[in-house]
Amino acid sequence: MKTYLKLSLRVSLLLFGQTIAFSQSYIQGYQDVVNQVSQTNTTTNLTDFENLGIKIRGSAAQTNTLNWLKNKYLSYGFTAGQMVEDPFTYTGSTAVCKNLIVTKTGTLYPNTYVIICAHYDTINGNGTNDNGSGTNILLETARLLQSIPTEYSIKFIHFSGEEAGLYGSQHYVSNVVNGTTPKLDIRLVFNIDQVGGVAGQTNNTITCERDMSNTPSTNNAASNTKTNELINCVELYTNLNTLLANAYSSDYVPFEDNNEVITGFYETNESNVTHTANDLLINMDPTYAYNVTKAAVGAMLHFAVANTSVMSNETFNSDNQVTVYPNPAKNNLFINKGTLDAKNYTVKIVDINGKTVSEKEFNNSQLTEQFPVSQLSSGIYMCVVSTESKQIFKKIIIE
């Protein structure tokens, strides 16, 4: 929830007043996926989120919501290995909050991430709009993109501690984004906060947010470009209108301050019952939440560069979304096990004569493991990933 400005104080303008040039074009395959967004799922997710209670730090409701989220991802075909809990505390309590990060690995740029995020903590109420509506968008987007190969990796991040002061996202930026060596490579952060609309009003416009901060300002131009792409996606794949505004006071701010490129969605008709016991589904517009979800799915297909061809999908999923990179490789090969639900597996490198030239066993494996190949001669090899019940073959080149 954005706590210190009203929409009327934003530097906002209708897209009609803009002159924007794009090379984006309509992709029927993206529309086919967008059309699979479910109104039933949207209403069910909002209802379930509401019934979980007030999700304040240290509460059983927050823990139950985290477990609900994890079970949702498992039901969509993600594995436990793709999910990471990111715990943290902040001043005023010893209670542990947890961010949830779910990673889908890209096929061409596995180390570059499109982050789509929303907070799941609430205060003074069940928070069905703020931010069950954003939570639903992440869930529906993950459900639909789980089996679709994307060139860029995607991180679905559910932040906690937002309502108390963006603590979860700040912890993530400080300890994960900047704590990774090399620093986590982020293509875009797409933040979803309070997009449920207002009951009884005409909710046909979504506000698209861009970076206009001066601290720093070096990421503003790229943010403006991506937000204009977001606007274009909304218009290509939905009947919603768009409003362009500046970003403020939500979980993209720590990323913005870290010089990352950001964009976001926020409802245009702004609810006046957030942070109260009346932030309930009855005071929202579920059809609007459904339409905004469609817009977000279309945008994520674009931002992560999805391949929606049937043949590509079948190959991608028959291999359990296992990826090996970089390819060509020089010093180290990285194996991401995707949805391969195995703690233990073996990797063999086989030369063109069928001889195994290197082999390594990974026990209690992480989502991504490293395999040294610097000792191998330049050439073409086969990488064989084996579990007790399956073998996956990937052609690789060693430089």
C-alpha positions in Angstrom: 0.0 0.0 0.0 1.2 3.5 -0.8 0.8 5.5 2.3 2.0 9.0 1.8 0.6 10.4 -1.4 -2.7 10.5 -3.1 -3.2 9.8 -6.7 -4.4 13.3 -7.3 -0.9 14.6 -6.2 0.9 12.4 -8.7 2.5 13.7 -11.8 -0.1 11.8 -13.9 -1.1 12.1 -17.5 -3.3 10.2 -19.9 -1.5 8.3 -22.6 -3.6 10.2 -25.1 -1.3 13.2 -24.5 1.9 11.2 -25.2 3.8 10.7 -28.4 5.3 7.3 -28.1 6.9 5.2 -30.8 7.2 1.4 -30.4 8.3 -1.6 -32.4 6.1 -3.9 -30.3 3.6 -5.9 -32.3 0.7 -8.1 -31.4 1.6 -11.7 -30.9 -1.3 -14.2 -31.2 0.5 -16.8 -29.0 0.7 -14.2 -26.2 -3.0 -13.5 -26.6 -3.8 -17.2 -26.4 -2.1 -17.4 -23.0 -3.7 -14.1 -21.8 -7.1 -15.6 -22.6 -6.4 -18.5 -20.2 -6.4 -16.1 -17.2 -9.3 -17.4 -15.1 -12.0 -15.2 -13.4 -12.8 -18.2 -11.2 -9.2 -18.5 -10.1 -9.0 -14.7 -9.5 -12.1 -14.7 -7.3 -11.0 -17.9 -5.5 -7.5 -16.6 -4.8 -8.9 -13.3 -3.4 -11.4 -15.2 -1.2 -8.8 -17.6 0.1 -6.4 -14.7 0.8 -9.1 -12.8 2.7 -10.0 -15.9 4.8 -6.4 -16.2 5.9 -6.8 -13.1 8.2 -4.6 -10.2 9.2 -1.1 -11.1 7.9 1.0 -9.0 10.3 4.5 -10.1 11.3 4.8 -12.9 13.7 1.2 -13.9 13.3 -0.1 -17.4 12.5 -2.0 -15.8 9.6 1.2 -14.6 7.9 2.8 -18.1 8.3 -0.3 -19.7 7.0 -0.3 -17.4 4.0 3.3 -18.2 3.2 2.4 -21.9 3.3 -0.6 -21.3 1.1 1.5 -19.6 -1.4 4.1 -22.4 -1.5 1.3 -25.0 -2.0 -0.1 -23.0 -4.8 3.2 -23.0 -6.7 3.6 -26.7 -6.1 0.2 -27.3 -7.6 1.2 -25.4 -10.7 4.2 -27.7 -11.3 7.0 -25.7 -9.6 9.2 -27.7 -7.3 10.4 -27.1 -3.8 13.9 -26.6 -5.3 12.6 -23.6 -7.2 11.4 -21.9 -4.0 13.5 -20.0 -1.5 12.3 -18.5 1.8 14.2 -15.3 2.6 13.9 -14.6 6.4 14.6 -11.3 8.1 13.7 -9.2 11.2 13.5 -5.5 11.6 13.5 -3.0 14.5 10.7 -3.3 17.1 10.2 -7.1 17.1 12.1 -10.3 17.1 9.4 -11.9 15.0 10.8 -13.4 11.8 9.2 -12.3 8.5 9.8 -14.2 5.2 10.0 -13.2 1.6 9.2 -16.0 -0.8 11.2 -16.2 -4.1 10.2 -18.6 -6.9 12.6 -18.9 -9.8 11.9 -20.0 -13.4 15.1 -20.2 -15.4 15.4 -18.7 -18.8 16.6 -20.6 -21.9 18.9 -18.0 -23.4 19.7 -15.6 -20.5 19.5 -17.7 -17.3 21.5 -15.2 -15.2 19.4 -12.2 -16.2 16.1 -11.8 -14.3 12.7 -10.2 -14.8 11.3 -9.8 -11.3 7.5 -9.6 -10.8 6.7 -8.8 -7.1 3.9 -8.1 -4.7 3.7 -7.9 -0.9 1.5 -10.3 1.0 1.6 -8.7 4.5 -1.4 -6.7 5.7 -2.2 -4.4 8.7 -5.5 -3.6 10.4 -7.4 -5.9 8.1 -7.3 -8.9 5.9 -6.0 -6.8 3.0 -7.9 -8.4 0.1 -7.2 -5.5 -2.2 -4.0 -4.4 -0.5 -2.4 -6.7 -1.5 -4.4 -9.9 -2.1 -5.0 -8.4 -5.6 -1.3 -8.2 -6.4 -0.7 -11.6 -4.8 -3.3 -13.1 -7.2 -1.6 -11.6 -10.2 1.7 -13.3 -9.3 -0.1 -16.7 -8.8 -2.0 -16.5 -12.1 1.0 -15.4 -14.0 3.1 -18.2 -12.5 0.4 -20.7 -13.3 0.3 -19.8 -16.9 4.0 -19.2 -17.6 5.3 -22.3 -15.7 5.4 -24.5 -18.8 6.3 -21.8 -21.3 9.9 -21.3 -22.1 11.2 -17.7 -21.7 14.5 -16.3 -22.8 15.0 -14.5 -19.5 14.7 -16.0 -16.1 11.7 -14.9 -14.0 11.6 -14.4 -10.2 8.2 -14.3 -8.6 8.7 -12.6 -5.3 6.2 -12.2 -2.5 7.5 -9.6 -0.1 6.7 -9.3 3.6 7.3 -6.2 5.7 6.0 -3.8 3.1 3.3 -2.2 5.3 5.8 -1.5 8.0 8.2 0.3 5.7 9.4 -1.8 2.7 11.5 -3.9 5.0 11.2 -7.1 3.0 12.2 -5.6 -0.4 15.0 -3.6 1.2 16.4 -6.7 2.9 16.3 -8.5 -0.5 18.1 -5.8 -2.3 20.7 -5.4 0.3 21.3 -9.0 1.1 20.5 -10.9 -2.1 20.7 -8.5 -5.1 23.9 -6.8 -3.8 25.0 -9.8 -1.8 25.4 -12.0 -4.9 28.7 -12.2 -6.7 28.5 -10.9 -9.3 25.6 -8.7 -8.4 22.2 -10.1 -9.5 21.6 -9.0 -13.0 18.1 -7.6 -13.2 16.4 -6.7 -16.5 13.3 -5.3 -14.9 11.3 -5.1 -11.7 7.6 -5.2 -12.2 5.7 -4.3 -9.0 2.0 -5.0 -8.4 0.3 -3.2 -5.5 -3.4 -2.8 -4.9 -5.1 -3.5 -8.2 -8.6 -4.7 -7.1 -10.7 -1.6 -8.0 -13.6 -0.1 -6.2 -17.0 -1.7 -6.0 -19.7 0.4 -7.7 -17.3 2.4 -9.8 -16.4 2.2 -13.5 -13.0 0.5 -13.2 -11.6 0.4 -16.7 -8.2 2.1 -16.4 -4.9 0.8 -14.9 -2.2 3.2 -13.7 1.3 2.3 -15.1 4.1 3.7 -13.0 7.6 4.8 -14.0 10.7 6.0 -12.2 11.0 9.8 -11.9 13.3 9.9 -8.9 16.4 12.1 -8.7 18.2 9.7 -6.4 19.5 8.3 -8.8 18.1 9.6 -12.0 20.3 7.4 -14.3 17.7 4.7 -14.4 14.8 7.0 -15.3 15.0 6.8 -19.1 15.1 3.0 -19.1 12.2 2.9 -16.7 10.2 5.2 -18.9 10.9 3.0 -21.9 9.8 -0.2 -20.1 6.7 1.5 -18.7 5.7 2.6 -22.2 6.2 -1.0 -23.3 3.9 -2.0 -20.4 1.3 0.5 -21.6 1.5 -1.0 -25.1 1.0 -4.5 -23.7 -2.1 -3.4 -21.8 -3.5 -2.0 -25.0 -2.5 -4.9 -27.2 -3.9 -7.7 -25.0 -6.8 -6.2 -23.0 -9.6 -3.6 -23.3 -8.2 -1.6 -20.3 -7.3 2.1 -20.7 -4.0 3.3 -19.2 -2.8 6.2 -17.1 0.9 7.1 -16.8 2.2 8.1 -13.4 5.3 8.2 -11.2 6.3 5.4 -8.9 6.3 5.8 -5.2 6.1 4.1 -1.8 6.0 0.4 -2.7 8.4 -2.5 -3.0 10.0 -1.3 -6.2 11.5 1.7 -4.3 14.6 -0.1 -2.8 15.3 -1.5 -6.3 14.8 2.0 -7.8 17.3 3.4 -5.2 19.7 0.6 -6.2 19.7 1.9 -9.8 17.5 -1.0 -11.1 14.9 -0.4 -13.8 11.4 -0.5 -12.5 7.7 -0.3 -13.5 4.5 -1.1 -11.8 0.7 -1.4 -11.7 -1.7 0.4 -9.3 -5.4 0.9 -9.4 -6.7 4.2 -10.9 -9.8 4.4 -8.8 -8.2 4.3 -5.4 -9.9 2.4 -2.6 -10.5 4.4 0.6 -10.8 1.3 2.9 -7.2 0.0 2.7 -5.6 -0.6 6.1 -9.0 -1.2 7.7 -11.2 -4.1 8.5 -13.3 -3.2 5.4 -10.5 -4.1 2.9 -12.6 -7.0 1.7 -13.7 -8.6 -1.6 -17.2 -7.1 -1.2 -15.7 -3.6 -1.6 -13.6 -4.5 -4.7 -14.3 -5.2 -8.3 -13.3 -8.8 -9.1 -13.8 -8.3 -12.8 -11.3 -5.4 -12.8 -8.8 -7.6 -10.8 -9.2 -10.2 -13.5 -8.6 -7.7 -16.4 -5.5 -6.3 -14.7 -4.2 -9.9 -14.3 -4.6 -10.4 -18.0 -2.6 -7.2 -18.6 0.1 -8.4 -16.3 0.4 -11.8 -18.0 0.7 -10.2 -21.4 3.4 -7.8 -20.1 5.4 -10.7 -18.5 5.3 -12.7 -21.7 6.8 -9.6 -23.4 9.3 -8.7 -20.8 10.7 -12.3 -20.3 10.4 -12.9 -24.1 8.3 -16.0 -24.1 8.2 -18.7 -26.8 4.7 -19.9 -27.1 5.2 -22.4 -30.0 3.8 -25.9 -29.3 7.0 -27.7 -30.4 9.2 -25.6 -28.2 6.9 -26.0 -25.2 6.8 -29.8 -25.6 10.6 -30.1 -25.8 11.1 -27.6 -22.9 8.8 -29.6 -20.6 9.8 -33.1 -21.7 13.3 -32.1 -20.4 11.8 -30.9 -17.1 13.0 -27.4 -18.0 16.6 -28.4 -17.3 19.0 -25.8 -18.7 22.8 -25.9 -19.0 24.8 -22.7 -19.6 26.7 -20.8 -20.8 26.8 -22.5 -24.1 29.5 -22.3 -25.4 31.3 -22.8 -22.0 34.9 -22.2 -21.1 35.7 -22.7 -17.5 32.4 -23.8 -15.8 29.1 -25.1 -16.8 26.0 -24.5 -14.8 23.2 -26.9 -14.5 19.8 -25.7 -13.5 17.5 -28.6 -12.7 14.3 -26.8 -13.5 11.3 -28.9 -12.4 13.4 -32.1 -12.1 12.2 -33.2 -8.7 15.3 -35.0 -7.6 17.7 -34.2 -4.7 20.4 -36.4 -6.2 21.5 -36.6 -9.8 24.7 -37.2 -11.9 26.1 -35.2 -14.7 28.3 -36.8 -17.4 30.2 -35.1 -20.2 30.4 -37.4 -23.2 32.6 -36.7 -26.2 31.7 -37.4 -29.9 33.1 -40.9 -29.6 30.7 -41.8 -26.8 33.4 -41.7 -24.1 32.6 -40.2 -20.7 35.3 -37.6 -20.2 34.0 -36.0 -17.0 31.5 -37.0 -14.4 30.1 -35.5 -11.1 27.4 -36.5 -8.7 25.3 -33.9 -7.0 23.7 -34.9 -3.7 21.1 -32.7 -1.9 21.4 -30.5 -5.0 20.5 -26.9 -5.2 18.4 -25.4 -8.0 21.7 -24.5 -9.8 25.0 -26.4 -9.5 28.4 -25.7 -11.0 30.4 -28.2 -13.1 34.0 -27.5 -14.0 34.9 -28.0 -17.7 38.2 -26.1 -18.0 40.1 -29.4 -18.2 38.3 -30.4 -21.4 39.5 -29.9 -24.9 37.6 -27.5 -27.2 34.8 -29.3 -29.1 31.3 -30.6 -29.1 30.1 -32.7 -26.3 26.9 -34.2 -24.8 25.9 -33.3 -21.3 23.8 -36.1 -19.7 21.8 -35.3 -16.6 20.7 -38.6 -14.9 18.4 -39.4 -12.1 17.3 -42.8 -11.0 14.4 -42.7 -13.4 15.3 -40.2 -16.2 18.1 -39.0 -18.5 18.2 -35.6 -20.1 20.6 -34.9 -23.0 21.9 -31.4 -23.8 24.5 -30.7 -26.6 27.2 -28.3 -25.4 30.2 -26.6 -26.9 33.5 -26.2 -24.9 35.7 -23.4 -26.1 
